[in-house]
Amino acid sequence: MKATELRSLSVDELNTKTSEFRAELFNLKVKHATGQLEDTARLRTLRREIARAETVKHEIQEAQK
């Protein structure tokens, strides 16, 4: 997801999205450890998506203060 798409979400939706990303990242890490992961670039992409969502969430929370 792009940052502009994430900015249109609420904080609760961002929390949900982040937890979905983290769950997927965990599953991919397990597959990678067992040698079943084909698309290793997805690990990097997910880490960046999590960081992007957390950053947008922090920006929204700071703007509300």
trRosetta pair geometry for C-beta under 8 A, 3 or more apart (Angstrom, degrees):
i j d omega theta_ij theta_ji phi_ij phi_ji
1 5 4.7 -116 -172 80 99 130
1 6 5.6 110 127 -54 124 92
1 17 7.5 -34 15 -169 157 139
1 49 6.3 91 35 -142 83 108
1 52 7.3 -174 82 101 87 136
1 53 7.6 61 68 -71 126 98
2 5 4.9 98 59 5 76 101
2 6 7.2 -144 99 -3 41 88
3 6 5.4 -56 -147 39 37 112
3 7 6.2 43 153 -28 68 102
3 52 5.7 -120 -84 -169 84 112
3 55 7.8 -40 -123 86 114 116
3 56 6.0 175 -152 -72 81 121
4 7 5.7 -47 -146 28 32 114
4 8 7.2 34 153 -22 58 100
5 8 6.1 -56 -163 26 35 111
5 9 7.6 34 144 -23 61 102
6 9 5.8 -53 -163 22 44 114
6 14 6.6 73 -169 -109 94 101
6 17 7.3 -157 -123 96 94 164
6 52 6.3 168 -10 136 163 99
6 53 5.6 -144 -139 -107 140 65
6 56 4.4 150 124 25 121 172
7 56 5.6 -127 -77 -151 65 124
7 59 7.9 -37 -111 84 96 133
7 60 7.7 167 -139 -66 66 108
9 13 3.9 -125 -174 94 109 126
9 14 5.2 139 107 -57 123 78
9 17 6.8 24 156 -15 173 140
9 56 7.9 72 54 125 100 136
10 13 4.8 95 51 10 74 103
10 14 7.0 -133 98 -6 39 88
11 14 5.5 -53 -147 36 33 114
11 15 6.5 38 151 -22 64 101
11 57 5.9 97 -134 -143 77 89
11 60 5.8 -162 -75 104 92 136
11 61 6.6 86 -109 -68 132 89
12 15 5.6 -49 -151 31 33 113
12 16 6.6 33 150 -17 63 104
13 16 5.5 -51 -150 36 35 114
13 17 6.2 38 151 -20 66 105
14 17 5.5 -51 -144 37 33 113
14 18 6.2 36 155 -21 65 105
14 53 5.5 166 -163 -175 90 95
14 56 6.4 -149 -124 93 139 105
14 57 4.4 171 131 -83 148 104
14 60 7.4 168 -7 26 157 146
15 18 5.8 -54 -146 36 29 112
15 19 6.4 25 156 -16 63 106
15 57 7.2 101 -60 -120 65 144
16 19 6.0 -58 -149 37 29 107
16 20 6.4 31 152 -19 64 106
17 20 5.7 -56 -151 35 31 113
17 21 6.4 32 152 -19 66 105
17 53 5.5 -154 104 -133 114 145
18 21 5.6 -53 -148 36 33 112
18 22 6.3 32 153 -19 66 106
18 50 6.0 88 -144 -139 81 75
18 53 4.7 -173 -79 114 90 138
18 54 6.4 90 -114 -64 135 77
18 57 7.3 -30 -42 -31 138 147
19 22 5.6 -51 -143 38 34 113
19 23 6.3 37 155 -21 65 104
20 23 5.8 -53 -148 34 30 111
20 24 6.4 27 154 -15 64 107
21 24 5.8 -58 -150 39 30 109
21 25 6.2 33 152 -22 66 107
21 46 5.6 165 -171 -163 91 89
21 49 5.3 -152 -131 104 141 112
21 50 4.8 -178 120 -77 137 84
21 53 6.6 171 6 10 151 148
22 25 5.5 -51 -144 35 32 114
22 26 6.4 37 154 -22 63 102
22 50 6.3 89 -68 -111 76 130
23 26 5.7 -50 -151 32 31 113
23 27 6.6 30 151 -16 63 105
24 27 5.7 -55 -150 37 34 111
24 28 6.3 32 153 -17 67 107
24 46 6.0 -147 99 -126 107 140
25 28 5.7 -57 -146 39 31 110
25 29 6.3 35 153 -23 65 105
25 43 7.0 94 -142 -138 82 64
25 46 4.5 176 -84 133 96 140
25 47 6.8 103 -123 -67 137 64
25 50 6.9 -22 -36 -42 149 136
26 29 5.7 -54 -149 33 30 112
26 30 6.6 31 153 -19 63 103
27 30 5.8 -53 -153 33 32 112
27 31 6.5 31 151 -15 65 105
28 31 5.5 -52 -147 39 36 112
28 32 6.1 40 152 -23 67 105
28 37 6.0 78 -166 -113 74 132
28 42 6.0 -135 -134 103 152 113
28 43 5.6 -170 128 -84 132 80
28 46 6.7 155 30 7 151 156
29 32 5.5 -51 -145 35 31 114
29 33 6.3 33 154 -21 64 105
29 43 7.1 99 -77 -120 70 114
30 33 5.8 -54 -149 35 30 111
30 34 6.5 12 157 -4 64 110
31 34 6.1 -68 -147 47 30 99
31 36 4.4 -91 -161 76 84 99
31 37 4.1 111 119 -61 103 89
32 35 7.7 42 -178 -70 29 24
32 36 7.8 -92 -61 54 22 64
32 37 4.2 -19 -80 11 64 146
32 40 6.6 94 -115 -116 115 88
32 43 6.6 24 -58 -67 151 137
37 40 5.9 96 125 -82 116 69
37 42 7.8 -135 -168 49 114 114
37 43 7.8 42 173 -44 155 111
39 42 4.5 61 118 -17 107 113
40 43 5.9 -27 -175 9 58 114
40 44 7.9 52 139 -7 68 96
41 44 5.7 -51 -164 37 52 111
41 45 6.2 54 142 -22 75 107
42 45 5.3 -54 -145 40 38 116
42 46 6.1 39 157 -22 69 104
43 46 6.1 -58 -150 35 26 108
43 47 6.6 25 154 -18 62 106
44 47 5.8 -54 -150 34 32 111
44 48 6.5 27 154 -15 64 108
45 48 5.9 -62 -153 39 30 109
45 49 6.3 30 151 -21 66 107
46 49 5.5 -52 -144 35 35 112
46 50 6.4 38 156 -21 66 101
47 50 5.8 -52 -151 33 31 112
47 51 6.5 29 151 -15 63 107
48 51 5.6 -54 -147 39 34 111
48 52 6.1 37 152 -23 66 106
49 52 5.5 -51 -145 36 32 114
49 53 6.3 31 156 -18 65 105
50 53 5.9 -56 -148 37 29 109
50 54 6.3 27 155 -17 64 109
51 54 5.7 -56 -144 39 30 110
51 55 6.2 33 155 -22 64 107
52 55 5.7 -54 -148 34 29 112
52 56 6.5 25 156 -15 64 106
53 56 5.9 -55 -147 38 31 108
53 57 6.2 33 153 -21 64 108
54 57 5.6 -54 -146 37 31 114
54 58 6.3 32 154 -20 64 105
55 58 5.7 -55 -149 36 30 111
55 59 6.4 32 152 -21 64 104
56 59 5.5 -51 -148 34 34 114
56 60 6.4 33 153 -19 65 104
57 60 5.9 -55 -150 35 31 110
57 61 6.4 27 154 -16 65 109
58 61 5.8 -56 -145 39 31 110
58 62 6.2 30 157 -18 66 108
59 62 5.9 -58 -147 38 28 109
59 63 6.3 28 155 -20 63 108
60 63 5.8 -57 -149 35 30 111
60 64 6.6 30 153 -22 63 106
61 64 5.8 -55 -151 31 32 112
61 65 7.2 41 151 -31 61 98
62 65 5.9 -45 -158 15 38 115
